[in-house]
């Protein structure tokens, strides 16, 4: 019994060569450093440190919302389920490299009656047979690496699913932070709108009083009422938008968000966001989850070429069976009742109607597609980081100018309103100053939002906290193509 089993185990350990092309990571189709110029901030030579989203998003309320999101969000659960599926597929494919050993036990009993023709006499015979066996059938010797290549492809698909989960997690954290800041900005805009409604209401009352006293034309009251109606409309729109922002945030979280965890205004998050160091070397993008995922897809496509090449060569399969046979169940494993068989079969493709040729062409085409998608992922990532850096390099100047503009507009409005109240200037000057102040305050809120959200964008485009992610680190070959 040991001879065929030993043959099967030896065959299982035979590691035939694969016909996969030697994998070399394509040279990244991007510049080695980030763009420079008046729009970009100065960069240090330091590499990206190990970061957590808690290092960037320091607001404890935002951290609590992100934690709840990571526990409840369905998109992240889908990504985790895809990891489980990909791992199971890899295990199933890897199992094809080993013999499937089965144990069988059978028993039969038959009865026959023998007698002379035309006579009443006859003789009955009972025959019993019992068999027990252990063995395998049609185990393919992976001489040319077909099964090994398919296993490599399944493994890389599994690693790609892990990187995909990292990417989903990164996008999810960034979306939650961005939704949080959007709600904060819209609440600030709503507060400005409420203040402007109150201001316009006072202006309408003043203008109506002046009209009653005969010191203001009716056109002033019409203009003041028009300005009030516009701010009332803006307030209604912003009230709706704030409610929609909260709905969007709760959808990401997957549960209601407590009022105490919601931001009061965009000003309330000042100082609650940390800087994201970009460094000089753009090669950090090769660790970004979506780029890592694209590379694993490329590896899987490269392995599929090996399986397609192996289809042109003979396939060899083994069969081994060892057991015992006896007419008596009690004597099945006693005495000299053992039996064994061993066999080998080979198959050589002669004509397949071009299927093997087409399969190889398909595998090569999918590899070329994966290369293009990998390079596109890198180029897209580079452009996203470059855009975020361009915003980072100018946003402080923009915000400073907006602060000065808002201060000047506020002073101007107060002066024009006082002069109108004293009957020195016409109402049109006050109305223009009021609209300028309203616009300046709205633009200042937008600038604060852009400054805060730019840090979220940098966190996402640079790959977030990929260096300390709880998932296993990706395997990356550092080989370069020969120049």
C-alpha positions in Angstrom: 0.0 0.0 0.0 2.9 2.3 0.7 4.3 2.1 -2.8 1.6 4.0 -4.7 1.1 6.5 -1.9 4.8 7.3 -1.9 4.7 7.7 -5.6 1.8 10.2 -5.2 3.6 12.1 -2.6 6.8 12.3 -4.6 4.8 13.5 -7.6 3.1 16.1 -5.5 6.5 17.6 -4.5 7.7 17.8 -8.0 8.0 21.5 -8.7 8.2 21.8 -12.4 9.5 24.9 -14.0 7.0 27.6 -15.0 6.7 29.2 -18.4 5.8 32.6 -17.0 7.7 35.6 -18.3 10.2 36.9 -15.7 8.3 39.7 -14.0 10.0 43.1 -13.9 8.1 46.1 -12.6 7.6 48.6 -15.5 9.5 51.8 -15.0 6.9 54.3 -13.6 5.7 56.7 -16.3 6.0 59.8 -14.2 8.7 62.3 -13.2 10.9 61.4 -10.3 10.0 64.5 -8.3 7.0 66.7 -7.8 6.5 69.8 -10.0 8.1 73.1 -8.8 7.2 76.7 -9.5 5.4 79.7 -8.0 2.2 77.6 -7.4 3.9 74.9 -5.4 5.1 74.9 -1.8 8.8 74.2 -0.9 9.3 70.5 -0.2 11.7 68.8 2.2 13.8 65.8 1.3 12.2 63.8 4.2 10.4 60.6 3.2 6.7 60.1 4.1 6.6 59.0 7.8 4.3 56.4 9.3 1.1 58.3 9.7 -2.4 57.5 11.0 -5.5 59.4 10.1 -5.5 60.5 13.8 -2.3 62.4 13.1 -4.0 64.3 10.4 -7.5 64.6 11.6 -7.0 65.7 15.2 -10.6 66.8 16.0 -11.8 64.2 18.5 -15.4 64.4 17.2 -14.2 63.7 13.6 -12.1 60.8 14.9 -15.1 59.3 16.6 -17.1 59.6 13.4 -14.3 57.9 11.4 -14.1 55.1 13.9 -17.8 54.5 13.7 -17.6 54.6 9.9 -14.9 51.9 9.7 -17.1 49.7 11.9 -20.4 50.2 10.1 -19.8 51.2 6.4 -21.1 48.6 4.0 -18.7 49.4 1.2 -15.8 48.4 3.5 -17.6 45.2 4.4 -18.0 44.5 0.7 -14.2 44.9 0.3 -13.5 42.6 3.2 -15.9 40.0 1.8 -14.0 40.3 -1.5 -10.8 39.5 0.3 -12.3 36.4 1.8 -13.6 35.3 -1.6 -10.2 35.9 -3.3 -8.4 34.0 -0.6 -10.8 31.0 -0.9 -10.3 31.0 -4.6 -6.6 30.9 -4.1 -6.9 28.0 -1.7 -9.0 26.1 -4.2 -6.6 26.7 -7.0 -3.6 25.8 -5.0 -5.2 22.5 -4.0 -5.0 21.4 -7.6 -1.2 21.1 -7.2 -1.6 18.2 -4.8 -3.2 14.8 -5.2 -6.7 14.3 -3.9 -6.5 11.1 -1.8 -9.8 9.3 -1.2 -10.7 6.3 0.9 -13.3 3.8 -0.5 -15.0 0.9 1.1 -17.5 -1.3 -0.7 -19.2 -4.6 -0.3 -21.4 -6.7 -2.6 -23.5 -9.8 -2.1 -25.0 -11.8 -5.0 -27.1 -15.0 -5.1 -27.4 -17.4 -8.0 -29.5 -20.6 -8.4 -28.3 -23.4 -10.6 -30.5 -26.4 -11.5 -31.1 -29.0 -14.3 -33.5 -28.0 -17.0 -37.0 -29.4 -16.4 -36.3 -30.7 -12.9 -37.3 -29.5 -9.5 -33.9 -29.7 -8.0 -31.6 -26.7 -7.9 -28.6 -25.4 -6.0 -28.2 -21.8 -4.6 -24.9 -20.1 -4.4 -24.2 -16.8 -2.4 -21.1 -14.8 -3.3 -19.8 -12.0 -1.1 -17.0 -9.5 -1.9 -15.5 -6.7 0.2 -13.0 -4.0 -1.0 -11.2 -1.3 0.8 -8.8 1.1 -1.0 -6.9 4.3 -0.6 -5.6 6.3 -3.5 -5.9 9.0 -6.1 -6.9 9.3 -9.7 -5.9 11.6 -12.5 -3.4 13.7 -10.5 -1.7 16.0 -13.0 2.1 16.3 -12.8 2.8 20.0 -13.1 5.8 19.4 -15.3 5.4 22.7 -17.3 4.0 24.8 -14.5 0.5 25.2 -15.7 -1.0 24.7 -12.2 1.7 26.7 -10.5 1.1 29.6 -12.9 -2.6 29.5 -12.2 -1.9 29.4 -8.5 0.4 32.4 -8.8 -2.3 34.3 -10.6 -4.9 33.4 -7.9 -2.5 34.5 -5.2 -1.9 37.9 -6.9 -5.6 38.4 -7.3 -5.9 37.8 -3.5 -3.2 40.4 -2.8 -4.9 42.8 -5.2 -8.2 42.4 -3.2 -6.3 43.3 0.0 -4.9 46.4 -1.7 -8.4 47.2 -2.9 -9.7 47.0 0.6 -6.9 49.5 1.7 -8.0 51.8 -1.1 -11.6 51.6 -0.1 -10.7 52.3 3.5 -8.5 55.3 2.5 -11.3 56.7 0.3 -13.8 56.2 3.0 -11.8 58.0 5.6 -11.2 60.9 3.2 -14.9 61.1 2.2 -15.9 61.2 5.8 -13.5 64.0 6.6 -14.5 65.9 3.5 -18.2 65.5 4.3 -17.5 66.7 7.9 -15.8 69.8 6.6 -18.5 70.4 4.0 -21.1 70.4 6.8 -18.9 72.8 8.8 -18.6 75.2 5.8 -22.3 75.1 5.0 -23.1 75.8 8.7 -20.8 78.8 8.5 -22.6 80.0 5.3 -25.9 79.5 7.0 -24.7 81.6 10.0 -23.6 84.3 7.6 -27.0 84.2 5.9 -28.8 84.5 9.2 -26.7 87.5 10.1 -27.4 89.1 6.7 -31.1 88.5 7.1 -31.0 90.3 10.4 -29.0 93.2 8.9 -31.3 93.5 5.9 -34.3 93.4 8.2 -32.9 96.4 10.1 -32.2 98.2 6.8 -35.7 97.6 5.6 -37.1 99.0 8.8 -34.8 102.0 8.6 -35.7 102.7 5.0 -39.4 102.3 5.7 -39.1 104.9 8.5 -37.2 107.3 6.3 -39.8 106.8 3.6 -42.6 107.6 6.1 -40.7 110.8 7.1 -40.3 111.8 3.5 -36.5 111.7 3.5 -36.1 108.6 1.3 -37.6 107.6 -2.1 -39.7 104.5 -2.4 -37.0 103.0 -4.7 -34.8 102.7 -1.6 -37.4 100.6 0.2 -37.8 98.5 -3.0 -34.0 97.9 -3.1 -33.8 97.1 0.6 -36.7 94.6 0.4 -35.1 92.9 -2.7 -31.9 92.4 -0.7 -33.8 91.0 2.2 -35.8 88.6 0.0 -32.5 87.4 -1.6 -31.0 86.6 1.7 -34.2 84.9 2.9 -34.0 82.7 -0.2 -30.3 82.0 0.5 -31.1 81.0 4.1 -33.7 78.5 3.0 -31.4 77.0 0.5 -28.6 76.7 3.0 -30.9 75.2 5.6 -31.8 72.5 3.2 -28.1 72.0 2.2 -27.0 71.6 5.9 -29.7 68.9 6.3 -28.5 67.2 3.1 -24.9 67.4 4.3 -25.8 65.6 7.5 -27.7 62.9 5.5 -24.6 62.4 3.4 -22.4 62.1 6.4 -24.7 59.6 8.1 -24.9 57.5 5.0 -21.1 57.2 5.0 -21.1 56.4 8.7 -23.9 53.9 8.4 -25.6 55.2 11.6 -27.0 58.4 13.0 -24.4 60.9 14.1 -24.9 62.6 17.5 -25.4 66.4 17.4 -22.5 66.8 19.8 -20.1 65.3 17.2 -21.2 67.7 14.4 -19.0 70.8 13.7 -20.5 74.2 14.6 -18.7 76.0 11.8 -15.6 75.8 9.5 -13.8 78.2 11.9 -14.3 75.6 14.7 -12.0 73.1 12.9 -9.1 75.5 12.6 -6.0 73.9 14.1 -7.7 70.5 14.1 -5.9 69.3 10.9 -2.2 68.3 10.7 0.1 68.8 7.8 0.8 65.9 5.4 4.5 65.9 4.4 4.9 65.0 0.7 8.6 64.8 0.4 10.5 65.2 -2.8 10.5 61.6 -4.2 7.3 60.8 -6.2 8.2 57.1 -5.9 6.0 57.0 -2.7 3.1 56.7 -5.1 4.1 53.1 -5.8 2.9 52.3 -2.3 -0.5 53.9 -2.8 -3.2 51.2 -2.5 -4.8 51.6 -5.9 -1.3 51.6 -7.5 -0.4 48.5 -5.6 -3.7 46.9 -6.6 -3.0 47.6 -10.3 0.5 46.1 -10.0 -0.9 42.9 -8.5 -3.4 42.7 -11.4 -0.4 43.0 -13.7 1.4 40.2 -11.8 -1.7 38.0 -12.1 -1.9 38.7 -15.9 1.8 37.9 -16.2 1.3 34.5 -14.5 -1.6 33.7 -16.8 0.8 33.8 -19.7 2.7 30.9 -18.2 -0.5 28.8 -17.9 -1.4 29.7 -21.5 2.1 28.6 -22.7 1.9 25.3 -20.8 -1.2 24.4 -22.7 1.0 23.7 -25.8 2.9 21.0 -24.0 1.9 17.4 -23.0 0.0 16.9 -19.7 0.9 13.9 -17.6 -1.4 12.4 -14.9 -0.9 9.7 -12.4 -3.3 7.2 -10.8 -2.4 5.2 -7.7 -4.6 2.8 -5.7 -3.8 0.5 -2.8 -6.2 -1.6 -0.8 -7.5 -5.0 0.1 -10.1 -7.4 -1.2 -11.7 -10.4 0.6 -14.9 -12.5 0.4 -15.2 -12.1 4.2 -15.4 -8.8 5.9 -13.6 -10.0 9.0 -10.6 -11.1 6.9 -10.5 -8.0 4.8 -7.3 -6.6 6.5 -5.8 -10.0 7.4 -3.6 -12.3 5.4 -2.5 -11.7 1.9 -5.5 -9.8 0.6 -3.7 -6.6 -0.4 -3.9 -5.2 -3.9 -2.4 -2.2 -5.6 -2.5 -0.5 -9.0 -0.5 2.4 -10.5 -0.9 4.1 -13.8 0.3 7.0 -15.8 -1.4 8.7 -18.7 -0.2 11.4 -21.1 -2.0 13.8 -23.5 -0.3 15.8 -26.2 -2.3 18.5 -28.0 -2.3 18.0 -31.7 -5.1 20.1 -33.1 -7.4 22.4 -31.1 -8.7 24.7 -33.8 -6.4 27.5 -32.7 -7.7 27.5 -29.1 -4.3 27.3 -27.5 -2.9 30.0 -29.8 -5.9 32.2 -29.1 -5.5 31.6 -25.3 -1.9 32.7 -25.4 -2.8 35.8 -27.4 -5.5 36.6 -24.9 -3.2 36.2 -22.0 -0.6 38.5 -23.6 -3.3 41.1 -24.5 -4.5 41.1 -20.9 -1.0 41.5 -19.7 -0.5 44.5 -22.0 -3.8 45.9 -20.8 -2.7 45.5 -17.2 0.6 47.3 -17.9 -1.4 50.3 -19.4 -3.8 50.3 -16.4 -0.8 50.2 -14.0 0.9 53.2 -15.7 -2.4 55.0 -15.9 -3.0 54.5 -12.2 0.5 56.0 -11.5 0.0 59.0 -13.8 -3.4 59.7 -12.3 -2.0 59.5 -8.8 0.9 61.9 -9.8 -1.5 64.4 -11.3 -3.8 64.3 -8.2 -0.9 64.9 -5.8 0.5 67.7 -8.1 -2.9 69.4 -8.1 -3.2 69.2 -4.4 0.4 70.6 -3.9 -0.5 73.4 -6.3 -3.5 74.3 -4.1 -1.4 74.0 -1.0 1.2 76.4 -2.3 -1.2 79.2 -2.8 -4.1 78.7 -0.4 -2.4 80.6 2.5 -2.0 83.7 0.3 -5.5 83.3 -0.9 -6.9 83.0 2.7 -4.8 85.9 3.9 -6.2 88.1 1.1 -9.7 87.0 1.8 -9.3 87.8 5.5 -8.2 91.3 4.6 -10.9 91.7 2.0 -13.6 90.7 4.5 -12.2 93.2 7.1 -12.2 96.0 4.5 -15.7 95.1 3.3 -17.0 95.1 6.9 -15.5 98.5 7.6 -16.8 99.9 4.3 -20.3 98.7 5.0 -20.4 100.1 8.5 -19.2 103.5 7.1 -21.7 103.6 4.3 -24.6 102.4 6.5 -23.8 105.2 9.0 -23.6 107.8 6.3 -26.9 106.6 4.9 -28.6 106.6 8.3 -27.4 110.2 8.7 -28.8 111.1 5.3 -25.4 111.8 3.8 -25.1 109.1 1.1 -27.8 107.5 -1.1 -29.0 104.0 -0.2 -27.4 102.5 -3.4 -23.9 102.9 -1.9 -25.0 101.1 1.3 -26.6 98.3 -0.8 -23.4 97.8 -2.8 -21.3 97.8 0.3 -23.6 95.3 1.9 -23.5 92.9 -1.1 -19.7 93.2 -1.2 -19.5 92.2 2.5 -21.9 89.3 2.0 -19.8 88.0 -0.9 -16.5 88.5 1.0 -17.8 86.6 4.0 -19.0 83.7 1.8 -15.7 83.6 -0.1 -13.7 83.6 3.1 -15.7 80.5 4.3 -14.9 78.9 0.9 -11.2 79.7 1.3 -11.2 78.2 4.8 -12.9 75.1 3.5 -10.4 74.8 0.6 -7.5 75.1 3.0 -8.9 72.3 5.3 -10.1 70.1 2.5 -6.7 70.4 0.7 -5.2 68.5 3.7 -7.8 65.7 3.2 -6.9 65.6 -0.5 -3.2 65.3 0.2 -3.8 62.6 2.8 -5.8 60.6 0.2 -3.7 61.2 -2.8 -0.4 60.4 -1.0 -1.8 57.1 0.2 -2.9 57.9 3.7 -1.7 55.8 6.6 -0.7 52.9 4.3 2.5 52.3 6.3 0.7 51.2 9.4 -2.4 49.6 8.0 -3.6 46.5 9.8 -3.7 44.5 6.5 -0.6 42.6 5.5 2.0 44.7 3.6 2.1 44.2 -0.1 5.0 42.3 -1.7 6.8 44.5 -4.1 9.9 43.6 -6.2 12.3 46.4 -6.5 13.9 45.1 -9.7 14.2 47.6 -12.5 14.3 47.0 -16.2 17.8 47.0 -17.8 18.7 50.3 -19.3 
